[in-house]
Amino acid sequence: MAFPVLVIGLLGLVVIAQSVMALRRDRAISPVQTMLLALLVAVSQLGPSYVGALLLGGAAATVTQVLVLGLVLVMCIVRTSEEAQVNSSRNRGISPASLILAVVVVMFVVNLVSVSNRGFGELLVRLLAVAAAAGLVYLTRSQSIAMPVLSAATALAFGLSALSSWISPEPTRACSQFKCGPFGFQVRGPFDNENAFGFLAVIAILLIFNSADRRLRYSVWILGAFVLYATESRTSQISVACGLVVIVVWRFFPRDLVRLARALLVLLPTVVAALGMHLVYSASPSEFSNRGIIWSFGRMALGDQWLLGRGLDSWSIDALDRSYMHSQYFLFVYSAGVFSLLLFVGALTVALAEVSSRREDGAHVAVIVAVLVMGVTEIVWNPLGIERGMLVGIALLAIFYELRRRREGLENPHSEVAERGDRRTRPSGNRGATR
């Protein structure tokens, strides 16, 4: 076993132990919902990995999809059966989560109409993804996904992924012509590429700022830093650096500068999406580690159908077989046209417009910024797939409603919504918490 893989597994054991204790102590949501959310995040991450294939064989993808949808359904049933039904907000104006759900529906409809030569199984998978997205919107709206619990659940999945590197058949891969890790190879853990492992580290590092457990935070940060170093995932390193800059600004800069940053933030989704599409249409074939050649084939396959798109399932038929698109923004345009990209950008813009200058909002903004940056050269979330990128969708939806609740709490500090939201985000008084 390679030395960095051994270290990653050992650090993963520490994170697992700390995250389990944090989940047991947290009372932001019911214990049943806490357990179900932890299972949901862990299954969505490990199911599509080499570990899932090792345990479940060729049925890993199907079993993962069924388990994830089943967990979402059970969480919805549990939520509706709880006595204290919650209406999270008055939903004034446009809801970012509604725009995200619209993205999923539009992509499904375009795929259904545009791609005729697919089997019933593929159609069912896409339909299940729509159902899962609708269930997650309901769960976040009804306050069944609390940020401290989600951060600890993500830490647990991260620790399990790190530990799974020990049993993965190929936890490392040789250096390529484009990059090489500091140990003479690249660590990819239980995943098929180092970027997947690196971005899981990014999400875990940034989400854990929502936890009051000091020991859990430090253990996740140490594991995350080592994973980012060992994977040599440059996009992940840039993404986490951008996210950390946001947190530093929100926590330590004068309030006037934070308010200025808030005003500029609403432009960020449009600017980054425009940059991403510019690179797709201007990069030479050899640029960005040969992503340029994938984008050029994708542009030829899309042709002049940029308004409505070609449908997601046509990618493997007409473009580069199963090659990654390597662009979150081109994924939207190719799958359902410019309209779906505008819906996604609109959702993030509306969410960022609700950000306050409170230091707690910095961690939420950091995740959004990291997703935007990573999306320039990677796909971080496939709305029509029940796969590991689903964690990004869950995090974004939870952040959208958390920002809206806090915004309404600031406008009406004596409202029931504000008092309930304050209870949900308040440290639970555990020993490892900072006060």
N, C-alpha and C positions, 0 to 999 in steps of 0.2 A: 504494500500500500504506500502510495506517495506521501511524503511528509505533509504537504499542505492539505491533502484530503483527510489525513489523520487529525490534524489540528481543527479543521472545519467540523468534523464529526464530534470532537470533544467539546468545542464551543457550542455546537448545536445541542448537546446534552444539557449544558448549563441553561441555555435559552428555553428548552422544553420544560425543565424543572421550574424555572422562574415564571414562565407564562402560565403553567398549570396552577401554581399557587395564586397568581394574580386573578385568574379566571374564577377560582374558588372563592376569593375574597370579595370580588366585585358584585355589587347589588344594583347596578344601574338598570338591569332588566332581570326577568325571572331566571332562576337557575336552569330551567328547561330550555328557555330560549338561548341562554348563554352556551349550553352544551351543543345545541343544534347549530348555532352560528359557528362555533369552533369546528364542528364536523364539516360544515359546508365549506369553509375556507380551506381546511386541510384536504378534503376530497378534491376540490376544484384545482388545487395545486399539484397534488401527488398523483391523481388519477391519470393525467396525460403524460406522466414522466416515465422514465425507464423502470422505475420501481413498480408503477402500475402495470406496465407490460410484463414485468417479471412475475408479479403475483397473479395477474388475470389473463395473461397471454393475449391473443388477438382480440378478445372481448373487452379489453381495458377501456377503450373509448366509449363503447356502448354502455358498459356498466357505470362508468363515471357520469355520463349524461343522465342515466336513470336515477342514480343516487343523488346527484345535485338537484334535479327537478323534484325528486321525492322529498328531500330535506326542505326545499323552499316551500313546497305544498304543506308539509307538516308544520313548519313555522307559521304559515298563514292560518292554518286551522287552530293551532294553539293560541295564536294572537286573538282570533275572533271569539275563542271560548273564554278568554280571561275576563274577569268581572269588570275591571277598570278599563273600559274602552277609551282610547285617547284620540282626540283630533289634534294633530300636531300644530296646525296653524290655520289661519284664515285664508291662506293661499291668495293673497291679493296680487294682482298682476300675473305675469307669465311665470310659470313654474319651470325651473331648469330640468327637473326630473320628467316633467311632461314632454319637454322637447327631446330628451334622451329616448323616452319611450316612442316618440314619433319617429326618431331615427331608425329604431329597430323595426317598426311597422313598415316604414317606407322601404327599407332594404329588403324586407321579406316579400312585399308586394312586387317590387321590381324583379326580384329573383324568381318569383313564381311565374310572372308573365314572360320574362325574357329567356329563361332557360327551360326548354321543354324536354330535352333528352336526359332526364335524371329519374332515378327510381323513387319509389314511395318512401324508402328508408331515408334518403337524403331530405325529402320534403318534410318528413316527420321530425327529423333533427332540427331543421330550421324553425318549425312550428313550436317545438319544445323550447327553443331559445327565446321566442317571443313570449311564451307563457312564463318562463323563468324571469324575464325582464319585468313583466307586469307584476309578478309576485314580489319581486324585490322592491319595486316602486311602492307597493302597498305596505310592505314591512317597514321601509324607511319612513314613510309618511305616518305610520301608526307608532313610531318611536320604538320599534322592536329591534333596531340595530343601533346600539349606543357606541359612540366613538371609543371610549376606554375599552369596551369589550372587544370591538373590532380590532383595535390595535394589539391587544393581547392575543386574540385569535390568529392574527396575521403573524405575530411573533412565534406562536406555536407552530404554524405551518412552515415558517422559515427555519425553525429549529429542526423540525422533522425532515425537511428537505436537505438540510446540512448533514444530519445523521444518516440519511438515506444514501449519501455519497459512498458510504462504506460498502453497501451491497449493490451499488450500481455497476453494471458490467464495464462501462467506459466512463468513469468520472472525469477523465482528462482527455485532451486531444492535442495532437502535435501542432507545433507552430505553423502558421501559414505564411504566405508571401506578404501578407498585409500587417500581421501583428504576432507578437509572441509574449507569453506571460513572463513574469519575473523569475519563475522557477524553471524556465526552459520548455514549458508547455502551458496550455491554458486549462484551467479547472472549469468544468461545466456542471459538476455535481450530478444530480439524477436527471438532468434535462438534456435535450438534444443539442443545445448550444449555450455558450457562456453568457450571451446577452439575456436569456431567460432567467438564469440564476442571478445575474447582476441586477436586473430590474426588480426581482423579488426582494433583493437586499435593499434597493432604493425605497420601495414602498414600506418595508418593515422599519427602516431607519427613520423615515419621516412620520409615519403613523404613530410610532411609539412615543412621540412627543406628547400625545394625548393621554398617556398613562401617568398616574401619580406614583407608580412604583419605581423608585430610584434604581434598585438592583436590576429590575427587568430592563429598564432603559439602557443602563450601562452594558449589560450582557448582549443586547441586540446591537448596540452601536459597535461593540468590539467585533462581534461576528460579522456584521455588515461590512465594516471597514476591511476586514481580512478577505472576505469574499470578493469585494470590489478590486482589491489588490491582486488576488490570485487569478481572477477571471480575465483581467485586463480588458473588461468591457468598457471601452472608452465612452460610448454613448451613455451608459449607466453612470459612469464617473462624472460626466458633464451634467447629467440630470440631477444627481444628488447635490452637486456643488451649487447649482442654481437654486435648488430647494433650500439648502442651508443658508444661502445668502438672504433669502426671503425671511427665514426665521430670525436671523441676526438683526435684520432691519426692524422687524416687528417688535423684537424683545429689547433692543438696546438703543435704537435711534430715537431722537426727539420726536414727539408726537406730530409736529408740523411736517417733518420729512415723511413720516408714515402716511399722513393724510395725502401728501403729494404722490407717494407711491400708489396709494389706493386709486387716485384719480387716473394714473397712467395704466393701471392694471387692466382696466376694461378694454384697452386696445390690444393687449397681449395675445389673446386667442386669434384675432384677425391677422396680426403681424406674423405670428409663428406659422399659422396655416398657409398664409401667402408665401412665406419663405419655403415651407415644405413643398408646395406645388411648383414653385419656381425651380427648385433643385430637381424635381422629377422631370421637368420639361427642358432643363438646360444642361444637365450633367452629361458629360461624355461617358462612353461605355466603361472606361477604366476607373472612373472616379468613385469615391466612397466605397472602396473595397469591392469593386465590380458591381455595386448596386446600380450603377448607371445603365448597364446592359439589361438588367431586369426591368428597369423603368422604361427603357426604349422599347422592349417587346410589349410591355404593358400598354404604352401609348399607341403602338400599332394595333393591338387588339381592341383598344377602346375606340379608335378611329374618331369619328365626329359625333359620337354618342355621349359626349361629356355632360349633356343636359340631363339625361335620364339614366345613364349608365348601362352596363351590360348584364348586371346580375352577378352576385358573388360566385356562384357555382360555375360560371363560364370561364373563370380564371384558369382552372386546371384543364379546361378543354382547349381554349384558344391561345393561351399565353405560354407560360413556362412550366407546364405540368404542375407540380406541387411546390414550386419555388415560392419563397416568401415575397410579398410585394415590397417589404421593407419601407413602407410609408403609411402611417395611419391616415393621412389626409388623402392619399391616392386611393386607399382602400374605400373610403366613402365615395369618391368621385367615380371610381370604376364600378362599384357595386350598385349605386343608386343615384349617380349624378351629382351635380353641384348642389342641388337642393338639400341632399342629406348632409353634405359638408357644412352648409350654412346653418342647418339645424344644430349640428354638434357645436360649431363655433358660437352660435347664439346661446346654447345652454351654458357654456362656460363663461360667456360674457355676462349673462344675467346673474350667474352665481357670484362672479367677482364683483359685480356692482353692489352686492349685498354685504361685502366684507366691511368690517368695522376696523377701527384702529386698536382694538383690544389685543393684547399680546397673545391671547389664546387662538385668535384667528390666523396667526402666522403659520401654524402647522398645517391648517387646512389649505391655505393659499400655496404652501410649499408643495403639497401633493399635486395640486392642479398644474403648477408650473412644471414640475418634473414630468408629468404625463405629456404636457404640450411639447417639451423639449425632446423627450424620448421618441415621440411620434414623428419627428422629422425624418428619421432613418429606420424606424422600427414600427411594427404593429404591436401596440400594447394592449389592445382590446378589440376583439371581433364581436360585434353586437349580435351576429347570427350564429355564434358558436358557444357551446357550453364547454369551456376549456379553461386553462389556467389564467388567461387574461380576464376572466370573469371577476377576479378580485378587484381589478381596476374599476370595473363597472359598479361593484358593490361600494367601494370606497368613495367614488364620485357621488353616487346617490346619497350616501350617508352624509357626506360633506355638504351637499346642496341643502338638505333639510336642516342640518345643524346651523349653517350660516343663516338660513331664513328664520329659524327659531331665535337665534341670538339677535338678529336685526329687529324682530318684533319685540323681543324682551327689552332692548334699548329704547325703543319708541314708546313702550308701555310697560315699565318695570314692575308694575303691580298686577299684571295680568296673570291668569292661571298658567298660560303657556310659558311665561318667563320663569315663574316659580318652579314649574315642573322641569324645564330645561336646566335650571340651575342645580336642581337635585341630581339630574342625570350626569352632569359634567363635573360635579364636585368630587374631590378625592374621597375615597371610601374609608379613610382612616386606618389603612393597613400599616404595618410596621415599616415597610419599605417605601412609604410615601413621603414625598416632600410636602411640607405644609406652608 
